[in-house]
């Protein structure tokens, strides 16, 4: 796994990420959907495994899940698992905070 810096720090990330609003980041050629919920930042594959729609266009619900805007498949931001197991789980990416920035594991 390679750690890639995505923000200069937690404060920078919180300043650029809106609560419960998915944001697309492209890191090492991978489309990644990043979501801030409370004090936690989640990162999952941006592509819905059902039909390929961008999850960063979706919505986040109260249960820490992202809802695909196309057909409504629901994925856990914590585990990547699709709620009804109708499609393959999403890939989840670890996030870590260091003194010089916020990193994602690719």
C-alpha positions as a printed NumPy array, in Angstrom:
array([[  0.   ,   0.   ,   0.   ],
       [  1.185,   3.478,  -0.831],
       [  0.128,   6.49 ,   1.261],
       [ -0.781,   9.563,  -0.794],
       [ -1.249,  13.022,   0.703],
       [ -4.708,  14.379,  -0.099],
       [ -4.935,  17.393,   2.224],
       [ -2.331,  19.467,   4.037],
       [ -4.014,  18.625,   7.343],
       [ -7.269,  17.744,   9.082],
       [ -8.308,  21.391,   9.279],
       [ -7.729,  21.797,   5.532],
       [ -9.804,  18.682,   4.852],
       [-12.634,  19.864,   7.081],
       [-12.527,  23.241,   5.347],
       [-12.873,  21.676,   1.893],
       [-15.291,  18.857,   2.711],
       [-18.924,  19.63 ,   3.499],
       [-20.646,  17.438,   6.076],
       [-22.391,  14.456,   4.404],
       [-21.673,  15.75 ,   0.885],
       [-19.682,  13.31 ,  -1.283],
       [-16.658,  14.702,  -3.079],
       [-14.717,  13.152,  -5.938],
       [-10.933,  12.913,  -5.662],
       [ -8.702,  11.347,  -8.297],
       [ -5.663,   9.809,  -6.604],
       [ -3.093,   7.809,  -8.574],
       [ -5.614,   7.479, -11.4  ],
       [ -8.332,   6.07 ,  -9.095],
       [-11.695,   7.782,  -8.719],
       [-12.402,   7.97 ,  -4.992],
       [-15.492,   9.256,  -3.225],
       [-14.614,  11.052,   0.021],
       [-17.207,  11.901,   2.681],
       [-16.876,  13.735,   5.979],
       [-19.355,  12.597,   8.609],
       [-18.821,  14.049,  12.049],
       [-15.146,  13.744,  12.972],
       [-14.547,  10.894,  10.515],
       [-13.524,  11.035,   6.876],
       [-14.435,   8.013,   4.753],
       [-13.058,   7.056,   1.339],
       [-14.583,   4.468,  -1.001],
       [-14.419,   3.699,  -4.696],
       [-16.409,   6.324,  -6.599],
       [-17.906,   3.818,  -9.05 ],
       [-21.142,   2.036,  -8.145],
       [-20.535,  -1.68 ,  -8.6  ],
       [-24.085,  -2.158,  -9.908],
       [-24.   ,   0.007, -13.023],
       [-20.926,   2.252, -12.885],
       [-22.475,   5.575, -11.836],
       [-20.325,   8.058,  -9.912],
       [-21.17 ,   7.821,  -6.202],
       [-19.86 ,  11.34 ,  -5.616],
       [-23.108,  12.447,  -7.315],
       [-25.107,  10.517,  -4.701],
       [-26.39 ,  11.331,  -1.245],
       [-25.296,  10.252,   2.227],
       [-27.963,   9.096,   4.661],
       [-28.154,   9.159,   8.475],
       [-26.802,   5.58 ,   8.726],
       [-23.365,   6.439,   7.265],
       [-24.276,   5.032,   3.866],
       [-23.957,   6.46 ,   0.371],
       [-26.87 ,   6.094,  -2.023],
       [-26.161,   5.732,  -5.741],
       [-28.045,   8.425,  -7.681],
       [-28.873,   6.094, -10.558],
       [-30.633,   3.012,  -9.16 ],
       [-30.543,   3.653,  -5.401],
       [-28.081,   0.976,  -4.346],
       [-26.92 ,   1.761,  -0.809],
       [-23.336,   1.178,   0.352],
       [-21.829,   1.439,   3.836],
       [-19.098,   4.071,   4.005],
       [-17.493,   2.047,   6.813],
       [-17.337,  -1.351,   5.088],
       [-18.244,  -0.783,   1.424],
       [-20.973,  -3.417,   1.692],
       [-24.125,  -2.955,  -0.389],
       [-27.139,  -2.843,   1.921],
       [-29.175,  -5.59 ,   0.243],
       [-26.162,  -7.456,  -1.181],
       [-27.45 ,  -6.907,  -4.732],
       [-24.004,  -5.961,  -6.033],
       [-20.328,  -6.302,  -5.21 ],
       [-18.967,  -4.347,  -2.248],
       [-17.074,  -1.11 ,  -2.803],
       [-13.368,  -0.859,  -2.18 ],
       [-12.649,   1.14 ,   0.992],
       [ -9.496,   3.181,   1.4  ],
       [ -7.897,   3.871,   4.778],
       [ -7.332,   7.463,   5.871],
       [ -4.633,   8.491,   8.324],
       [ -3.629,  11.766,   9.898],
       [  0.04 ,  12.719,  10.137],
       [  1.611,  15.931,  11.399],
       [  2.166,  17.133,   7.821],
       [ -1.187,  16.156,   6.308],
       [ -4.058,  13.766,   5.716],
       [ -3.213,  10.641,   3.721],
       [ -5.116,   7.927,   1.875],
       [ -3.846,   4.385,   1.416],
       [ -3.873,   3.231,  -2.203]])
